[in-house]
Amino acid sequence: GDGALKLFRILISLFSGNNIYSRLMIDELDAGVHYSRLNGFIKSLLNVGISEGKQIFATTHSKECIESFKAALGETGLQNEGRIIRLVETKNGIKAYTNTFEQFENSLLAESEIR
């Protein structure tokens, strides 16, 4: 389905021989991926990203995707590598807030809004 095609396109980008780009940008990471497969999908991306020396930036509006990201980081031992960056519109403009694994894990446990 759409999720398999998306994973294939992303993996091709990660494995490409072009080492000029050390980042991969993915818009709406969870689009086309069934929520029950998100954890494995994200673990695959993390493992390939690490092995290929690529930094992955991905967007989502899905709490399930963020929960899967947290689980995948824990299962791969990459808790110190993952971050959630939340953009908030304030009266002084848009501000970016970066949360470490521990911070966004606590936010999920407290059911705070981090999307």
C-alpha positions, 0 to 999 in steps of 0.5 A, spaced: 500 500 500 501 507 500 505 505 507 510 500 503 511 505 497 513 511 502 518 507 506 521 504 499 522 512 497 524 514 504 529 508 504 532 509 497 533 517 499 537 514 505 541 509 502 543 514 496 550 514 495 549 522 495 553 524 501 553 531 500 546 531 504 546 529 511 539 530 512 532 527 510 526 531 511 519 527 511 513 531 511 507 527 515 511 521 516 505 517 518 501 519 512 499 512 509 502 508 514 497 504 518 498 506 526 499 499 528 505 499 523 508 506 525 513 503 531 516 498 526 516 503 520 520 508 525 525 503 528 527 502 520 528 509 519 532 510 525 536 504 524 538 506 517 539 513 518 544 511 524 547 506 519 548 511 513 549 517 518 543 521 516 539 526 520 532 525 519 527 531 520 519 529 520 513 532 521 506 529 524 500 532 527 499 525 530 499 523 537 500 516 535 506 517 531 509 521 537 508 515 541 511 510 536 517 515 535 518 514 543 517 507 543 522 506 537 527 510 540 526 506 547 527 500 543 533 502 539 537 505 545 537 512 541 533 516 547 539 521 547 538 522 539 531 523 539 527 530 539 520 533 539 520 540 536 514 544 537 512 550 534 507 555 538 504 561 535 505 567 540 504 574 540 511 575 538 511 570 533 512 563 532 517 560 537 520 553 537 520 549 543 525 543 543 523 537 548 528 531 549 526 524 550 525 525 557 521 531 556 516 529 551 516 522 554 513 526 561 509 530 556 505 524 553 504 521 560 501 527 563 497 527 556 500 534 555 499 537 548 506 536 544 503 536 537 
